[in-house]
Amino acid sequence: LPQIGSRDDLRAAASARILISDLIYAQNLAISSQRTTYVRFGASSYGLYDSPTGSTPITHPVNKTPYTATFGAGGSAGLANSAIDSRSFDGQDTLAFDELGAPYSYNAISAALTPLVAAGEVVVRSGSHRLRVSVEPFTGEVTVAPAP
């Protein structure tokens, strides 16, 4: 039978999985390279950087392009039908992982790197389906749950 309706739930889940894998990669890269790795979020994209203010993302290990992901029309594979509804890491747009994999928020104005006090969150949406990807303080554990 033909499908009537959308598969926005699957698109939101796919977008959340892509984001989760990129956050885990950033954490593992910080641990293996023994240097801080930054994930900077914009309104509809994010990138992985080895400097909090660097202009060039790190190189993606598989496709050898800058490690960025863009949501929305014309966006990255798997993200074209999704959007970032919100992102906050103790009120900041940049998440960092130190050499032990612990998560931090980065304040670009004060150039302060601060351990997360509360879980950092990114809400991804496709249609009316929303999922919240959380990064726990101290451990950096990344989880996903329905967003309210």
C-alpha positions in Angstrom: 0.0 0.0 0.0 1.2 3.5 -0.7 2.3 5.5 2.3 0.1 8.5 3.0 1.6 11.1 5.3 5.1 12.0 6.2 8.1 10.2 7.7 9.2 13.2 9.7 9.7 11.0 12.7 12.3 9.0 10.8 14.0 12.1 9.4 14.2 13.6 12.9 15.7 10.4 14.2 18.2 10.2 11.4 19.3 13.8 12.0 19.7 13.1 15.8 21.8 10.1 15.0 24.1 12.1 12.7 24.5 14.8 15.4 25.1 12.1 18.1 27.8 10.4 16.0 29.5 13.8 15.3 29.5 14.7 19.0 30.9 11.3 20.0 33.6 11.7 17.3 34.5 15.1 18.7 34.8 13.7 22.2 36.9 10.7 21.0 39.1 13.0 18.9 39.8 15.2 21.9 40.8 12.1 24.0 43.0 10.5 21.3 44.7 13.7 20.2 45.0 15.0 23.8 43.8 18.4 22.8 40.5 20.3 23.2 38.0 19.8 20.3 35.2 22.4 19.8 31.8 22.0 18.2 30.5 25.4 17.1 26.8 25.7 16.4 25.1 28.2 14.2 21.4 28.7 13.5 21.3 25.8 11.0 24.7 24.2 11.1 27.7 23.1 13.1 31.3 22.4 12.6 34.2 20.7 14.4 37.2 22.8 15.2 40.6 22.5 17.0 40.4 26.1 18.0 37.6 28.0 19.6 37.8 30.9 17.2 39.4 29.1 14.2 37.8 29.8 10.8 38.7 26.4 9.2 37.0 23.3 10.5 39.0 20.1 11.0 39.2 17.7 8.1 36.6 15.0 8.0 38.4 11.6 8.3 36.3 9.9 5.6 35.6 12.4 2.9 38.5 14.7 3.5 36.3 17.9 3.4 35.8 20.4 6.2 33.9 18.8 9.1 30.6 20.7 8.9 27.0 19.7 8.9 24.2 21.9 7.5 20.5 21.5 8.1 17.7 22.5 5.8 17.3 22.9 2.0 20.5 22.2 0.3 21.9 20.8 3.5 24.2 17.9 4.2 23.1 14.4 3.4 20.5 13.2 5.8 19.9 16.7 7.2 18.1 18.4 4.3 14.6 17.9 5.7 15.5 18.8 9.3 16.4 21.9 11.3 18.0 22.9 14.5 15.3 24.4 16.8 17.6 25.3 19.6 21.0 24.7 21.1 22.5 25.7 24.4 25.5 24.7 26.4 25.0 26.7 29.6 23.7 29.5 27.4 26.5 29.3 24.8 26.6 28.0 21.2 30.0 26.2 21.5 30.6 22.9 23.1 34.1 21.7 23.8 35.6 18.4 25.0 38.9 18.3 26.8 41.6 15.7 26.6 39.7 13.5 29.1 36.4 13.8 27.1 34.8 16.1 29.7 32.3 18.6 28.2 32.7 22.4 28.5 30.8 25.4 27.2 32.9 28.1 25.5 32.0 31.8 25.8 33.3 33.6 22.8 32.9 37.0 24.4 35.0 36.3 27.5 37.0 33.5 25.9 36.1 31.4 28.9 36.0 27.6 28.8 33.7 26.4 31.6 32.8 22.9 32.7 29.1 22.2 31.9 26.9 22.8 34.9 23.7 21.4 33.3 23.2 19.1 30.4 23.9 20.8 27.1 21.1 20.4 24.6 20.4 20.6 20.8 16.8 20.2 19.6 16.4 18.9 16.1 13.1 19.0 14.2 11.6 17.5 11.1 8.0 18.6 10.5 6.3 18.4 13.9 8.7 15.8 15.3 11.3 17.1 17.7 14.2 15.3 19.4 16.5 16.6 22.1 20.1 15.5 22.0 21.7 16.0 25.4 25.4 16.1 26.6 25.7 15.3 30.2 28.0 17.4 32.4 31.2 15.7 33.7 30.9 12.5 31.7 29.9 13.9 28.3 27.5 11.1 27.8 25.3 11.8 24.7 21.6 10.8 24.8 18.5 11.4 22.8 14.9 11.8 24.0 11.7 13.3 22.6 11.6 17.1 23.0 8.6 18.7 24.7 
